[in-house]
């Protein structure tokens, strides 16, 4: 899928761990890991909102259109 989720980049920029972000947004570490590793095929707006709120960013900072990116079988988070 040509849409990438730059969660790992935003976490580094904000100096937050996967564990801490999981606790703050109320999303399991397993589901955050799916997002972080670009294995998700869909993201709920409520999830995107929670991530943006805690990472103090805009949705466009988390999502990137990357033409030619390989398709993956992912999960809806």
C-alpha positions as CSV (number, residue, x, y, z in Angstrom):
1,X,0.0,0.0,0.0
2,X,1.5,3.4,-0.9
3,X,0.5,5.0,2.4
4,X,3.1,4.8,5.2
5,X,2.7,5.6,8.8
6,X,5.7,7.4,10.2
7,X,4.9,6.6,13.9
8,X,8.5,5.5,14.6
9,X,9.9,8.8,13.3
10,X,7.4,10.9,15.4
11,X,8.2,8.8,18.5
12,X,11.9,9.5,18.1
13,X,11.3,13.2,17.5
14,X,9.1,13.4,20.7
15,X,11.4,11.1,22.8
16,X,8.6,8.7,23.7
17,X,8.7,4.9,23.9
18,X,6.2,2.5,22.5
19,X,5.3,1.5,26.1
20,X,4.7,5.1,27.2
21,X,2.7,6.0,24.1
22,X,0.6,2.8,24.6
23,X,-0.3,3.9,28.1
24,X,-1.1,7.5,27.1
25,X,-3.4,6.6,24.2
26,X,-4.9,3.4,25.5
27,X,-3.9,1.3,22.5
28,X,-2.2,-2.0,23.0
29,X,1.5,-2.3,22.3
30,X,0.8,-5.0,19.8
31,X,-1.5,-2.6,17.8
32,X,1.0,0.2,18.0
33,X,3.7,-2.1,16.8
34,X,1.5,-2.9,13.8
35,X,1.2,0.8,13.0
36,X,4.9,1.4,13.7
37,X,6.0,-1.4,11.3
38,X,3.6,-0.3,8.5
39,X,1.6,-3.5,8.6
40,X,-1.8,-1.8,9.2
41,X,-4.2,-1.6,6.3
42,X,-6.5,0.9,8.0
43,X,-6.4,3.4,10.8
44,X,-9.5,4.6,12.7
45,X,-9.9,8.3,13.0
46,X,-10.2,7.9,16.8
47,X,-6.8,6.2,16.8
48,X,-5.2,8.9,14.6
49,X,-6.7,11.6,16.8
50,X,-5.3,10.0,20.0
51,X,-1.9,9.6,18.4
52,X,-1.8,13.2,17.2
53,X,-3.0,14.5,20.6
54,X,-0.2,12.7,22.5
55,X,2.5,13.3,19.9
56,X,1.5,16.9,19.4
57,X,1.4,16.6,15.6
58,X,-0.9,16.8,12.6
59,X,-2.2,13.7,10.8
60,X,0.0,14.7,7.8
61,X,3.1,14.3,9.9
62,X,2.1,10.7,10.6
63,X,0.9,9.7,7.2
64,X,2.9,9.7,4.0
65,X,2.0,8.8,0.4
66,X,4.8,6.7,-1.0
67,X,4.0,5.6,-4.6
68,X,5.5,2.3,-5.5
69,X,5.5,1.0,-1.9
70,X,5.0,-2.7,-1.5
71,X,1.5,-3.9,-0.6
72,X,1.2,-5.6,2.7
73,X,-1.5,-7.7,4.3
74,X,-2.3,-5.7,7.4
75,X,-4.8,-5.2,10.1
76,X,-7.3,-2.4,10.8
77,X,-6.3,-0.5,14.0
